[in-house]
């Protein structure tokens, strides 16, 4: 009998991302199929949102400003949503958000 059980190792480094990937894995195409993927970033100013928008667009994302104007919604549908792409894109968007005043990466969602 084991007294201590090991926690499963995180695939992405983020428990919430791992949980979402577990759900995606059960869908048609699983984590290998490209699907619509949406990321949310916010900041304090319209100028900051403009910087977020320009950078994400240069990186290949379709970008729209949030209704309030001080944030963006970045989407694309040509990437598989798997542990590697999630880890890389979370690192990218967190770093991008850190470059503007009040920048915050608020996470992602993917189409079923």
C-alpha positions in Angstrom: 0.0 0.0 0.0 1.4 3.4 -1.0 1.2 6.0 1.7 1.8 8.9 -0.6 0.5 9.2 -4.1 2.2 11.4 -6.6 0.2 14.1 -8.3 0.0 13.7 -12.0 2.6 15.9 -13.7 1.1 18.9 -15.4 1.3 18.7 -19.2 1.2 22.4 -19.7 2.4 23.9 -16.4 -1.0 25.3 -15.7 -3.7 23.2 -14.0 -6.6 25.0 -15.7 -5.1 24.5 -19.1 -4.6 20.8 -18.3 -8.2 20.5 -17.3 -9.4 22.1 -20.6 -7.1 19.9 -22.6 -8.7 16.8 -20.9 -12.1 17.9 -22.1 -10.8 18.7 -25.6 -9.2 15.2 -25.8 -12.7 13.7 -25.6 -14.0 15.7 -28.5 -14.0 14.7 -32.2 -10.4 15.2 -33.4 -9.1 15.5 -29.9 -6.0 17.5 -29.4 -4.7 16.8 -32.8 -7.3 18.6 -34.8 -7.1 22.3 -35.6 -10.0 24.2 -34.0 -11.1 27.7 -33.3 -9.0 29.0 -30.4 -9.7 32.3 -28.6 -7.5 34.3 -26.2 -8.4 37.3 -24.0 -6.1 40.1 -23.0 -6.9 43.3 -21.1 -5.0 46.5 -20.2 -5.6 49.9 -18.8 -5.5 52.1 -21.9 -6.5 52.2 -25.6 -2.9 52.8 -26.5 -2.0 49.5 -24.7 -4.7 47.7 -26.5 -3.3 49.0 -29.8 0.1 47.6 -28.9 -1.5 44.2 -28.0 -3.6 44.3 -31.2 -0.6 45.0 -33.5 1.7 42.4 -31.9 -0.9 39.6 -31.9 -1.8 40.4 -35.5 1.8 40.2 -36.5 2.0 36.8 -34.8 -0.8 35.5 -37.1 -3.9 36.0 -34.9 -7.2 37.6 -36.0 -7.6 40.4 -33.5 -10.6 42.4 -32.4 -10.8 45.1 -29.7 -13.1 44.4 -26.7 -16.3 46.4 -26.5 -14.8 48.6 -23.8 -11.7 49.2 -26.0 -9.0 48.4 -23.5 -8.3 44.9 -24.5 -8.3 42.4 -27.3 -9.7 39.1 -28.4 -7.3 37.1 -30.5 -8.5 34.0 -32.5 -7.4 31.6 -35.1 -8.5 28.2 -36.4 -5.4 26.7 -38.0 -3.7 25.3 -34.9 -4.2 22.1 -33.0 -4.9 22.8 -29.3 -2.6 20.5 -27.5 -0.2 20.6 -24.5 2.7 22.1 -26.5 0.7 24.8 -28.4 -1.2 25.7 -25.2 2.1 26.1 -23.2 3.7 28.2 -26.0 0.7 30.4 -26.6 0.1 31.0 -22.8 3.8 32.1 -22.5 3.4 34.3 -25.5 0.2 36.0 -24.4 1.4 36.4 -20.8 4.6 38.0 -22.0 2.7 40.3 -24.4 0.3 41.4 -21.7 3.2 42.2 -19.4 4.4 44.8 -21.9 1.5 47.2 -21.4 0.3 49.1 -18.3 -2.3 47.0 -16.4 -1.8 44.2 -19.0 -3.5 40.9 -18.0 -3.9 37.6 -19.9 -7.3 36.3 -19.0 -7.0 32.9 -20.6 -8.5 31.0 -23.6 -11.3 28.9 -24.9 -11.6 26.5 -27.9 -14.4 25.4 -30.0 -16.0 22.0 -29.5 
